[in-house]
Protein backbone atom coordinates (compact mmCIF):
# COMPACT_ATOMS: atom_id res chain seq x y z
CA UNK A 1 0.00 0.00 0.00
CA UNK A 2 1.10 3.54 -0.72
CA UNK A 3 2.07 5.64 2.30
CA UNK A 4 -0.72 8.15 3.12
CA UNK A 5 1.73 11.05 2.92
CA UNK A 6 2.88 9.97 -0.53
CA UNK A 7 -0.76 9.58 -1.58
CA UNK A 8 -1.54 13.08 -0.31
CA UNK A 9 1.35 14.52 -2.29
CA UNK A 10 0.27 12.80 -5.50
CA UNK A 11 -3.32 13.99 -4.97
CA UNK A 12 -2.12 17.57 -4.45
CA UNK A 13 -0.05 17.45 -7.64
CA UNK A 14 -3.12 16.22 -9.52
CA UNK A 15 -5.45 18.79 -7.93
CA UNK A 16 -3.10 21.62 -8.84
CA UNK A 17 -2.72 20.30 -12.39
CA UNK A 18 1.07 20.37 -12.19
CA UNK A 19 2.26 19.51 -15.71
CA UNK A 20 4.25 16.26 -15.99
CA UNK A 21 7.91 16.85 -16.71
CA UNK A 22 7.74 14.99 -20.01
CA UNK A 23 5.31 17.61 -21.36
CA UNK A 24 7.86 20.40 -20.84
CA UNK A 25 10.90 21.48 -22.78
CA UNK A 26 14.12 20.62 -20.91
CA UNK A 27 14.70 24.20 -19.76
CA UNK A 28 11.15 24.37 -18.39
CA UNK A 29 11.47 20.94 -16.76
CA UNK A 30 14.68 22.04 -15.04
CA UNK A 31 13.03 25.20 -13.71
CA UNK A 32 10.00 23.26 -12.49
CA UNK A 33 12.14 20.69 -10.69
CA UNK A 34 14.27 23.41 -9.13
CA UNK A 35 11.28 25.39 -7.85
CA UNK A 36 9.38 22.34 -6.60
CA UNK A 37 12.05 21.66 -4.00
CA UNK A 38 10.83 24.51 -1.81
CA UNK A 39 7.53 22.71 -1.26
CA UNK A 40 8.83 19.20 -0.55
CA UNK A 41 12.33 19.58 0.88
CA UNK A 42 13.26 20.45 4.47
CA UNK A 43 15.22 23.62 5.10
CA UNK A 44 18.92 23.05 4.36
CA UNK A 45 20.67 22.25 7.63
CA UNK A 46 23.70 24.16 8.77
CA UNK A 47 27.07 22.57 8.00
CA UNK A 48 30.57 23.58 9.00
CA UNK A 49 31.51 24.91 5.57
CA UNK A 50 30.31 25.01 1.98
CA UNK A 51 32.69 25.82 -0.84
CA UNK A 52 31.97 26.13 -4.55
CA UNK A 53 34.76 24.76 -6.73
CA UNK A 54 35.46 24.20 -10.40
CA UNK A 55 37.58 21.68 -12.24
CA UNK A 56 38.68 21.39 -15.85
CA UNK A 57 36.41 18.71 -17.29
CA UNK A 58 36.75 16.62 -20.43
CA UNK A 59 34.95 19.29 -22.50
CA UNK A 60 34.49 22.33 -20.24
CA UNK A 61 34.79 23.37 -16.63
CA UNK A 62 32.64 21.35 -14.22
CA UNK A 63 31.19 23.01 -11.12
CA UNK A 64 31.53 21.19 -7.79
CA UNK A 65 30.31 21.95 -4.29
CA UNK A 66 32.22 20.80 -1.21
CA UNK A 67 30.43 20.33 2.11
CA UNK A 68 32.14 19.77 5.46
CA UNK A 69 29.94 18.40 8.26
CA UNK A 70 28.80 20.35 11.28
CA UNK A 71 31.25 19.98 14.15
CA UNK A 72 34.25 19.13 12.01
CA UNK A 73 37.45 21.10 12.58
CA UNK A 74 38.66 23.26 9.72
CA UNK A 75 41.93 21.33 9.58
CA UNK A 76 40.39 17.84 9.94
CA UNK A 77 41.13 15.38 7.15
CA UNK A 78 37.74 13.88 6.29
CA UNK A 79 36.52 10.90 4.31
CA UNK A 80 34.50 11.98 1.30
CA UNK A 81 31.43 11.04 -0.71
CA UNK A 82 31.50 12.13 -4.37
CA UNK A 83 27.81 12.67 -5.11
CA UNK A 84 25.99 12.71 -8.44
CA UNK A 85 22.50 14.24 -8.44
CA UNK A 86 19.44 12.62 -9.96
CA UNK A 87 17.11 14.00 -12.59
CA UNK A 88 17.14 11.62 -15.54
CA UNK A 89 20.45 12.96 -16.92
CA UNK A 90 18.37 15.99 -18.03
CA UNK A 91 17.29 17.97 -14.94
CA UNK A 92 18.71 18.61 -11.47
CA UNK A 93 21.74 20.56 -10.30
CA UNK A 94 23.79 21.46 -7.24
CA UNK A 95 20.87 23.38 -5.72
CA UNK A 96 18.17 20.71 -6.16
CA UNK A 97 20.26 18.31 -4.05
CA UNK A 98 21.85 20.81 -1.68
CA UNK A 99 19.75 19.79 1.32
CA UNK A 100 20.39 16.07 0.80
CA UNK A 101 24.15 16.62 0.50
CA UNK A 102 24.13 18.63 3.72
CA UNK A 103 22.11 15.94 5.49
CA UNK A 104 24.45 13.18 4.33
CA UNK A 105 27.53 15.15 5.34
CA UNK A 106 26.22 15.82 8.85
CA UNK A 107 24.74 12.35 9.32
CA UNK A 108 27.80 10.47 8.11
CA UNK A 109 30.42 12.83 9.50
CA UNK A 110 32.10 13.00 6.12
CA UNK A 111 32.72 15.59 3.44
CA UNK A 112 30.54 15.56 0.34
CA UNK A 113 31.58 16.79 -3.10
CA UNK A 114 28.57 17.27 -5.38
CA UNK A 115 29.18 17.24 -9.13
CA UNK A 116 27.32 19.41 -11.66
CA UNK A 117 27.92 17.15 -14.66
CA UNK A 118 26.81 17.86 -18.25
CA UNK A 119 23.28 16.76 -19.15
CA UNK A 120 21.15 15.97 -22.18
CA UNK A 121 19.88 16.88 -24.61
CA UNK A 122 22.68 19.42 -25.03
CA UNK A 123 25.31 16.88 -23.96
CA UNK A 124 24.30 13.28 -24.50
CA UNK A 125 25.71 9.96 -23.35
CA UNK A 126 28.50 9.47 -22.39
CA UNK A 127 29.14 13.13 -21.46
CA UNK A 128 27.71 12.73 -17.94
CA UNK A 129 29.77 9.59 -17.36
CA UNK A 130 32.93 11.31 -18.57
CA UNK A 131 32.39 14.30 -16.26
CA UNK A 132 31.59 12.16 -13.22
CA UNK A 133 34.61 9.92 -13.68
CA UNK A 134 36.83 12.97 -14.21
CA UNK A 135 35.42 14.49 -11.02
CA UNK A 136 36.28 11.38 -9.03
CA UNK A 137 39.86 11.50 -10.27
CA UNK A 138 40.05 15.25 -9.60
CA UNK A 139 38.84 14.89 -6.01
CA UNK A 140 41.35 12.10 -5.44
CA UNK A 141 44.21 14.13 -6.92
CA UNK A 142 43.29 17.25 -4.93
CA UNK A 143 42.30 15.55 -1.69
CA UNK A 144 45.24 16.82 0.36
CA UNK A 145 44.67 20.50 -0.37
CA UNK A 146 40.92 20.11 0.23
CA UNK A 147 41.33 18.39 3.60
CA UNK A 148 40.04 15.06 2.32
CA UNK A 149 41.26 11.52 2.88
CA UNK A 150 42.05 9.99 -0.51
CA UNK A 151 42.10 6.54 1.10
CA UNK A 152 38.48 6.81 2.28
CA UNK A 153 36.36 7.73 -0.72
CA UNK A 154 32.83 6.74 -1.74
CA UNK A 155 30.55 7.47 -4.68
CA UNK A 156 26.81 7.87 -4.54
CA UNK A 157 23.73 9.34 -6.11
CA UNK A 158 20.00 9.04 -6.57
CA UNK A 159 18.16 7.79 -9.68
CA UNK A 160 20.25 8.90 -12.68
CA UNK A 161 22.92 9.82 -10.14
CA UNK A 162 22.78 6.29 -8.76
CA UNK A 163 23.31 5.03 -12.29
CA UNK A 164 26.35 7.29 -12.67
CA UNK A 165 27.75 6.23 -9.29
CA UNK A 166 27.48 2.56 -10.24
CA UNK A 167 29.14 3.19 -13.61
CA UNK A 168 31.93 5.26 -12.06
CA UNK A 169 32.62 2.52 -9.50
CA UNK A 170 33.06 -0.02 -12.31
CA UNK A 171 35.20 2.33 -14.39
CA UNK A 172 37.44 3.15 -11.41
CA UNK A 173 37.96 -0.54 -10.74
CA UNK A 174 38.87 -1.16 -14.36
CA UNK A 175 41.29 1.78 -14.36
CA UNK A 176 43.06 0.55 -11.24
CA UNK A 177 41.73 3.36 -9.06
CA UNK A 178 40.95 5.49 -7.29
CA UNK A 179 40.12 2.79 -4.76
CA UNK A 180 36.63 3.23 -3.36
CA UNK A 181 35.30 2.15 0.01
CA UNK A 182 31.58 2.30 -0.76
CA UNK A 183 28.84 3.03 -3.28
CA UNK A 184 25.54 4.55 -2.17
CA UNK A 185 22.87 3.79 -4.79
CA UNK A 186 19.50 5.42 -4.14
CA UNK A 187 16.79 3.96 -6.43
CA UNK A 188 19.34 3.69 -9.24
CA UNK A 189 18.53 3.28 -12.92
CA UNK A 190 20.59 0.27 -13.95
CA UNK A 191 19.11 -1.00 -17.24
CA UNK A 192 18.28 1.35 -20.11
CA UNK A 193 16.20 -1.38 -21.77
CA UNK A 194 13.46 -0.59 -19.20
CA UNK A 195 11.99 -4.08 -19.31
CA UNK A 196 11.69 -4.93 -15.61
CA UNK A 197 8.21 -5.76 -14.34
CA UNK A 198 8.04 -2.68 -12.10
CA UNK A 199 8.10 -0.45 -15.19
CA UNK A 200 4.70 -1.93 -16.00
CA UNK A 201 3.19 -2.22 -12.52
CA UNK A 202 4.42 1.20 -11.36
CA UNK A 203 4.56 2.95 -14.72
CA UNK A 204 1.58 5.25 -14.16
CA UNK A 205 0.20 7.13 -11.19
CA UNK A 206 3.30 7.42 -9.00
CA UNK A 207 4.96 10.66 -10.19
CA UNK A 208 7.72 9.02 -12.26
CA UNK A 209 5.91 7.45 -15.21
CA UNK A 210 6.87 5.41 -18.25
CA UNK A 211 6.39 8.53 -20.38
CA UNK A 212 8.74 10.58 -18.21
CA UNK A 213 11.34 7.81 -18.20
CA UNK A 214 11.15 7.63 -22.01
CA UNK A 215 11.55 11.43 -22.17
CA UNK A 216 14.69 11.28 -20.04
CA UNK A 217 16.08 8.29 -21.93
CA UNK A 218 15.56 9.88 -25.32
CA UNK A 219 17.22 13.13 -24.26
CA UNK A 220 20.24 11.20 -22.94
CA UNK A 221 20.73 8.22 -25.25
CA UNK A 222 21.37 8.84 -28.93
CA UNK A 223 21.63 5.28 -30.23
CA UNK A 224 19.60 2.22 -29.23
CA UNK A 225 22.86 0.27 -29.10
CA UNK A 226 23.90 2.41 -26.13
CA UNK A 227 21.19 0.71 -24.05
CA UNK A 228 23.41 -2.39 -24.05
CA UNK A 229 26.57 -0.51 -23.05
CA UNK A 230 27.34 -0.98 -19.35
CA UNK A 231 28.40 2.67 -19.20
CA UNK A 232 24.66 3.37 -19.61
CA UNK A 233 23.29 0.10 -18.12
CA UNK A 234 25.59 -1.09 -15.32
CA UNK A 235 23.38 -4.14 -14.77
CA UNK A 236 24.71 -5.40 -18.12
CA UNK A 237 28.36 -5.18 -17.10
CA UNK A 238 29.75 -8.72 -17.59
CA UNK A 239 32.01 -8.47 -14.54
CA UNK A 240 30.73 -7.12 -11.25
CA UNK A 241 33.41 -8.67 -9.07
CA UNK A 242 35.85 -6.58 -7.10
CA UNK A 243 33.63 -3.53 -6.71
CA UNK A 244 33.23 -1.52 -3.50
CA UNK A 245 30.47 -2.62 -1.12
CA UNK A 246 27.09 -1.20 -2.10
CA UNK A 247 24.00 -0.06 -0.26
CA UNK A 248 20.99 0.01 -2.58
CA UNK A 249 17.81 1.79 -1.51
CA UNK A 250 14.59 1.39 -3.48
CA UNK A 251 10.92 2.38 -3.28
CA UNK A 252 8.02 -0.02 -3.66
CA UNK A 253 5.93 2.19 -5.97
CA UNK A 254 8.82 3.13 -8.25
CA UNK A 255 9.19 1.99 -11.87
CA UNK A 256 12.92 1.57 -11.11
CA UNK A 257 12.31 -0.69 -8.09
CA UNK A 258 13.19 -3.95 -9.83
CA UNK A 259 16.31 -2.50 -11.47
CA UNK A 260 17.69 -1.69 -8.04
CA UNK A 261 16.82 -5.16 -6.77
CA UNK A 262 18.36 -6.81 -9.82
CA UNK A 263 21.56 -4.81 -9.47
CA UNK A 264 21.92 -5.59 -5.77
CA UNK A 265 21.34 -9.27 -6.54
CA UNK A 266 23.87 -9.24 -9.40
CA UNK A 267 26.49 -7.60 -7.18
CA UNK A 268 25.93 -10.18 -4.45
CA UNK A 269 26.06 -13.05 -6.94
CA UNK A 270 29.41 -11.73 -8.18
CA UNK A 271 30.81 -11.65 -4.66
CA UNK A 272 30.58 -7.87 -4.19
CA UNK A 273 28.99 -7.08 -0.81
CA UNK A 274 25.59 -5.48 -1.37
CA UNK A 275 22.69 -4.67 0.92
CA UNK A 276 19.20 -3.74 -0.24
CA UNK A 277 16.44 -1.91 1.62
CA UNK A 278 13.09 -1.21 -0.06
CA UNK A 279 10.72 1.41 1.37
CA UNK A 280 7.67 -0.48 0.20
CA UNK A 281 5.13 2.37 0.58
CA UNK A 282 7.16 5.05 -1.19
CA UNK A 283 7.50 6.62 -4.62
CA UNK A 284 10.49 7.50 -6.75
CA UNK A 285 12.26 10.63 -5.54
CA UNK A 286 10.92 10.43 -2.00
CA UNK A 287 14.28 10.83 -0.25
CA UNK A 288 14.25 14.53 -1.25
CA UNK A 289 10.78 15.07 0.21
CA UNK A 290 11.41 15.12 3.95
CA UNK A 291 9.22 18.19 4.46
CA UNK A 292 6.09 16.27 3.46
CA UNK A 293 7.07 12.57 3.75
CA UNK A 294 8.41 11.46 7.13
CA UNK A 295 9.94 8.24 5.80
CA UNK A 296 12.27 10.35 3.66
CA UNK A 297 14.06 11.46 6.81
CA UNK A 298 14.37 7.85 7.94
CA UNK A 299 15.85 6.96 4.57
CA UNK A 300 18.39 9.78 4.77
CA UNK A 301 19.41 8.67 8.25
CA UNK A 302 19.81 5.09 7.05
CA UNK A 303 21.96 6.14 4.08
CA UNK A 304 24.10 8.33 6.33
CA UNK A 305 24.57 5.54 8.86
CA UNK A 306 25.68 3.11 6.15
CA UNK A 307 28.03 5.73 4.73
CA UNK A 308 29.51 6.47 8.16
CA UNK A 309 30.07 2.77 8.80
CA UNK A 310 31.74 2.23 5.44
CA UNK A 311 34.07 5.22 5.76
CA UNK A 312 35.17 4.74 9.35
CA UNK A 313 38.94 4.35 9.87
CA UNK A 314 40.22 0.81 9.48
C-alpha positions as CSV (number, residue, x, y, z in Angstrom):
1,X,0.0,0.0,0.0
2,X,1.1,3.5,-0.7
3,X,2.1,5.6,2.3
4,X,-0.7,8.1,3.1
5,X,1.7,11.1,2.9
6,X,2.9,10.0,-0.5
7,X,-0.8,9.6,-1.6
8,X,-1.5,13.1,-0.3
9,X,1.4,14.5,-2.3
10,X,0.3,12.8,-5.5
11,X,-3.3,14.0,-5.0
12,X,-2.1,17.6,-4.5
13,X,-0.1,17.4,-7.6
14,X,-3.1,16.2,-9.5
15,X,-5.4,18.8,-7.9
16,X,-3.1,21.6,-8.8
17,X,-2.7,20.3,-12.4
18,X,1.1,20.4,-12.2
19,X,2.3,19.5,-15.7
20,X,4.2,16.3,-16.0
21,X,7.9,16.8,-16.7
22,X,7.7,15.0,-20.0
23,X,5.3,17.6,-21.4
24,X,7.9,20.4,-20.8
25,X,10.9,21.5,-22.8
26,X,14.1,20.6,-20.9
27,X,14.7,24.2,-19.8
28,X,11.2,24.4,-18.4
29,X,11.5,20.9,-16.8
30,X,14.7,22.0,-15.0
31,X,13.0,25.2,-13.7
32,X,10.0,23.3,-12.5
33,X,12.1,20.7,-10.7
34,X,14.3,23.4,-9.1
35,X,11.3,25.4,-7.8
36,X,9.4,22.3,-6.6
37,X,12.1,21.7,-4.0
38,X,10.8,24.5,-1.8
39,X,7.5,22.7,-1.3
40,X,8.8,19.2,-0.6
41,X,12.3,19.6,0.9
42,X,13.3,20.5,4.5
43,X,15.2,23.6,5.1
44,X,18.9,23.1,4.4
45,X,20.7,22.2,7.6
46,X,23.7,24.2,8.8
47,X,27.1,22.6,8.0
48,X,30.6,23.6,9.0
49,X,31.5,24.9,5.6
50,X,30.3,25.0,2.0
51,X,32.7,25.8,-0.8
52,X,32.0,26.1,-4.6
53,X,34.8,24.8,-6.7
54,X,35.5,24.2,-10.4
55,X,37.6,21.7,-12.2
56,X,38.7,21.4,-15.8
57,X,36.4,18.7,-17.3
58,X,36.7,16.6,-20.4
59,X,35.0,19.3,-22.5
60,X,34.5,22.3,-20.2
61,X,34.8,23.4,-16.6
62,X,32.6,21.4,-14.2
63,X,31.2,23.0,-11.1
64,X,31.5,21.2,-7.8
65,X,30.3,21.9,-4.3
66,X,32.2,20.8,-1.2
67,X,30.4,20.3,2.1
68,X,32.1,19.8,5.5
69,X,29.9,18.4,8.3
70,X,28.8,20.3,11.3
71,X,31.2,20.0,14.2
72,X,34.3,19.1,12.0
73,X,37.4,21.1,12.6
74,X,38.7,23.3,9.7
75,X,41.9,21.3,9.6
76,X,40.4,17.8,9.9
77,X,41.1,15.4,7.2
78,X,37.7,13.9,6.3
79,X,36.5,10.9,4.3
80,X,34.5,12.0,1.3
81,X,31.4,11.0,-0.7
82,X,31.5,12.1,-4.4
83,X,27.8,12.7,-5.1
84,X,26.0,12.7,-8.4
85,X,22.5,14.2,-8.4
86,X,19.4,12.6,-10.0
87,X,17.1,14.0,-12.6
88,X,17.1,11.6,-15.5
89,X,20.4,13.0,-16.9
90,X,18.4,16.0,-18.0
91,X,17.3,18.0,-14.9
92,X,18.7,18.6,-11.5
93,X,21.7,20.6,-10.3
94,X,23.8,21.5,-7.2
95,X,20.9,23.4,-5.7
96,X,18.2,20.7,-6.2
97,X,20.3,18.3,-4.1
98,X,21.9,20.8,-1.7
99,X,19.7,19.8,1.3
100,X,20.4,16.1,0.8
101,X,24.1,16.6,0.5
102,X,24.1,18.6,3.7
103,X,22.1,15.9,5.5
104,X,24.4,13.2,4.3
105,X,27.5,15.2,5.3
106,X,26.2,15.8,8.8
107,X,24.7,12.4,9.3
108,X,27.8,10.5,8.1
109,X,30.4,12.8,9.5
110,X,32.1,13.0,6.1
111,X,32.7,15.6,3.4
112,X,30.5,15.6,0.3
113,X,31.6,16.8,-3.1
114,X,28.6,17.3,-5.4
115,X,29.2,17.2,-9.1
116,X,27.3,19.4,-11.7
117,X,27.9,17.1,-14.7
118,X,26.8,17.9,-18.2
119,X,23.3,16.8,-19.2
120,X,21.2,16.0,-22.2
121,X,19.9,16.9,-24.6
122,X,22.7,19.4,-25.0
123,X,25.3,16.9,-24.0
124,X,24.3,13.3,-24.5
125,X,25.7,10.0,-23.4
126,X,28.5,9.5,-22.4
127,X,29.1,13.1,-21.5
128,X,27.7,12.7,-17.9
129,X,29.8,9.6,-17.4
130,X,32.9,11.3,-18.6
131,X,32.4,14.3,-16.3
132,X,31.6,12.2,-13.2
133,X,34.6,9.9,-13.7
134,X,36.8,13.0,-14.2
135,X,35.4,14.5,-11.0
136,X,36.3,11.4,-9.0
137,X,39.9,11.5,-10.3
138,X,40.1,15.2,-9.6
139,X,38.8,14.9,-6.0
140,X,41.3,12.1,-5.4
141,X,44.2,14.1,-6.9
142,X,43.3,17.3,-4.9
143,X,42.3,15.5,-1.7
144,X,45.2,16.8,0.4
145,X,44.7,20.5,-0.4
146,X,40.9,20.1,0.2
147,X,41.3,18.4,3.6
148,X,40.0,15.1,2.3
149,X,41.3,11.5,2.9
150,X,42.0,10.0,-0.5
151,X,42.1,6.5,1.1
152,X,38.5,6.8,2.3
153,X,36.4,7.7,-0.7
154,X,32.8,6.7,-1.7
155,X,30.6,7.5,-4.7
156,X,26.8,7.9,-4.5
157,X,23.7,9.3,-6.1
158,X,20.0,9.0,-6.6
159,X,18.2,7.8,-9.7
160,X,20.3,8.9,-12.7
161,X,22.9,9.8,-10.1
162,X,22.8,6.3,-8.8
163,X,23.3,5.0,-12.3
164,X,26.3,7.3,-12.7
165,X,27.8,6.2,-9.3
166,X,27.5,2.6,-10.2
167,X,29.1,3.2,-13.6
168,X,31.9,5.3,-12.1
169,X,32.6,2.5,-9.5
170,X,33.1,0.0,-12.3
171,X,35.2,2.3,-14.4
172,X,37.4,3.2,-11.4
173,X,38.0,-0.5,-10.7
174,X,38.9,-1.2,-14.4
175,X,41.3,1.8,-14.4
176,X,43.1,0.5,-11.2
177,X,41.7,3.4,-9.1
178,X,40.9,5.5,-7.3
179,X,40.1,2.8,-4.8
180,X,36.6,3.2,-3.4
181,X,35.3,2.1,0.0
182,X,31.6,2.3,-0.8
183,X,28.8,3.0,-3.3
184,X,25.5,4.6,-2.2
185,X,22.9,3.8,-4.8
186,X,19.5,5.4,-4.1
187,X,16.8,4.0,-6.4
188,X,19.3,3.7,-9.2
189,X,18.5,3.3,-12.9
190,X,20.6,0.3,-14.0
191,X,19.1,-1.0,-17.2
192,X,18.3,1.3,-20.1
193,X,16.2,-1.4,-21.8
194,X,13.5,-0.6,-19.2
195,X,12.0,-4.1,-19.3
196,X,11.7,-4.9,-15.6
197,X,8.2,-5.8,-14.3
198,X,8.0,-2.7,-12.1
199,X,8.1,-0.5,-15.2
200,X,4.7,-1.9,-16.0
201,X,3.2,-2.2,-12.5
202,X,4.4,1.2,-11.4
203,X,4.6,2.9,-14.7
204,X,1.6,5.2,-14.2
205,X,0.2,7.1,-11.2
206,X,3.3,7.4,-9.0
207,X,5.0,10.7,-10.2
208,X,7.7,9.0,-12.3
209,X,5.9,7.5,-15.2
210,X,6.9,5.4,-18.3
211,X,6.4,8.5,-20.4
212,X,8.7,10.6,-18.2
213,X,11.3,7.8,-18.2
214,X,11.2,7.6,-22.0
215,X,11.6,11.4,-22.2
216,X,14.7,11.3,-20.0
217,X,16.1,8.3,-21.9
218,X,15.6,9.9,-25.3
219,X,17.2,13.1,-24.3
220,X,20.2,11.2,-22.9
221,X,20.7,8.2,-25.2
222,X,21.4,8.8,-28.9
223,X,21.6,5.3,-30.2
224,X,19.6,2.2,-29.2
225,X,22.9,0.3,-29.1
226,X,23.9,2.4,-26.1
227,X,21.2,0.7,-24.0
228,X,23.4,-2.4,-24.1
229,X,26.6,-0.5,-23.1
230,X,27.3,-1.0,-19.4
231,X,28.4,2.7,-19.2
232,X,24.7,3.4,-19.6
233,X,23.3,0.1,-18.1
234,X,25.6,-1.1,-15.3
235,X,23.4,-4.1,-14.8
236,X,24.7,-5.4,-18.1
237,X,28.4,-5.2,-17.1
238,X,29.8,-8.7,-17.6
239,X,32.0,-8.5,-14.5
240,X,30.7,-7.1,-11.2
241,X,33.4,-8.7,-9.1
242,X,35.9,-6.6,-7.1
243,X,33.6,-3.5,-6.7
244,X,33.2,-1.5,-3.5
245,X,30.5,-2.6,-1.1
246,X,27.1,-1.2,-2.1
247,X,24.0,-0.1,-0.3
248,X,21.0,0.0,-2.6
249,X,17.8,1.8,-1.5
250,X,14.6,1.4,-3.5
251,X,10.9,2.4,-3.3
252,X,8.0,0.0,-3.7
253,X,5.9,2.2,-6.0
254,X,8.8,3.1,-8.2
255,X,9.2,2.0,-11.9
256,X,12.9,1.6,-11.1
257,X,12.3,-0.7,-8.1
258,X,13.2,-3.9,-9.8
259,X,16.3,-2.5,-11.5
260,X,17.7,-1.7,-8.0
261,X,16.8,-5.2,-6.8
262,X,18.4,-6.8,-9.8
263,X,21.6,-4.8,-9.5
264,X,21.9,-5.6,-5.8
265,X,21.3,-9.3,-6.5
266,X,23.9,-9.2,-9.4
267,X,26.5,-7.6,-7.2
268,X,25.9,-10.2,-4.4
269,X,26.1,-13.1,-6.9
270,X,29.4,-11.7,-8.2
271,X,30.8,-11.7,-4.7
272,X,30.6,-7.9,-4.2
273,X,29.0,-7.1,-0.8
274,X,25.6,-5.5,-1.4
275,X,22.7,-4.7,0.9
276,X,19.2,-3.7,-0.2
277,X,16.4,-1.9,1.6
278,X,13.1,-1.2,-0.1
279,X,10.7,1.4,1.4
280,X,7.7,-0.5,0.2
281,X,5.1,2.4,0.6
282,X,7.2,5.0,-1.2
283,X,7.5,6.6,-4.6
284,X,10.5,7.5,-6.7
285,X,12.3,10.6,-5.5
286,X,10.9,10.4,-2.0
287,X,14.3,10.8,-0.3
288,X,14.3,14.5,-1.2
289,X,10.8,15.1,0.2
290,X,11.4,15.1,4.0
291,X,9.2,18.2,4.5
292,X,6.1,16.3,3.5
293,X,7.1,12.6,3.8
294,X,8.4,11.5,7.1
295,X,9.9,8.2,5.8
296,X,12.3,10.3,3.7
297,X,14.1,11.5,6.8
298,X,14.4,7.9,7.9
299,X,15.8,7.0,4.6
300,X,18.4,9.8,4.8
301,X,19.4,8.7,8.2
302,X,19.8,5.1,7.1
303,X,22.0,6.1,4.1
304,X,24.1,8.3,6.3
305,X,24.6,5.5,8.9
306,X,25.7,3.1,6.2
307,X,28.0,5.7,4.7
308,X,29.5,6.5,8.2
309,X,30.1,2.8,8.8
310,X,31.7,2.2,5.4
311,X,34.1,5.2,5.8
312,X,35.2,4.7,9.3
313,X,38.9,4.4,9.9
314,X,40.2,0.8,9.5
